[in-house]
């Protein structure tokens, strides 16, 4: 299945009689969680009659729309810092976790056969490693027949939380990358072809011989792309998988950063996938439409309670129960004009 940036579902279903209609829920932002938000929205509408409009436009767009209060919630893979949350009057919380993987278009090479490490990937995106039979790649892949073919790096052209996570990882494993490029939702790429969204990168890699790109794992798996295994911080070659993503989050201190904005990249541990990240929701503490904010929180609560299997089916990692408890406690900061929380646990 090819995921396209689009609006998920329709608005709230109307009933001809009964209680006052629920407010419409609108959201915009990260493409990384789009597949699971789409699946949740469909299931939620069938169960409750309430719909969700979610525009998969990239984290940068989602942040701008929630800052402008043109949507009920924003979605970002790059967490905002505490000072920015305070400035914009927002709360932030994680919904699911996922891994970012490198995918390539190499004839005759099956998913998981290719092995890469962080410094080599950084050199590819710095434009220093230009061919698939470069000595650095050959050394990591003894016995694998690598073509004498130009590497075509594909990267995001839009403001992207996936880019933030990927470039943050590269900065942790390569001083050159950190010094020359750094990490952000948008950077000055030394080389490569730009594409919009995880969808655009996935499609470009599929259509371009010799291409390499970075995408959220769900997109790699759904599109049956050839992913690489990676050498992690412990020096072990690991496969992207639910256990390797969970290993990255296992010992994380979720309360160490405002808005739960922790960094799971390049964690220690033999089984850890080195590019792992939560994806976040942004909500105003004093929403313009308190009823819509309440409906959004009801939806997120439902997703935490009933959406784990759907998330796992699409290769996302559900949030640990202890984290969900902390998140829902933080929702009391979202209040109506009278200062009353718009959502309470009793409203479940």
DADA-V542848 format. One line per field, one symbol per residue. ss: DSSP state (~ for helix, > for strand, _ for the rest). Layout:
BEGIN
ss->???
END
This chain:
BEGIN
ss->______>_________________>>>>>____~~~~~~~~~~~~~~~___>>>>>__~~~~~~~~~_____>>>>_____~~~~~~~_>>>>>>>>>>>>>>>__________>>>~~~~~~~~~____>___~~~~~~_________>_>>>>>____~~~~~~~~~~~~~_~~~~~~____________>>>_~~~~~~~~~~~___>>>>>>~~~~~~___>>_>>>_____>>___~~~~~~~~________~~~_______________>>>>>>>>>_____~~~~~~~~~~~~~~~~~_~~~~~~___>>__~~~~~~~~~~~~~_>_____>___~~~_
END
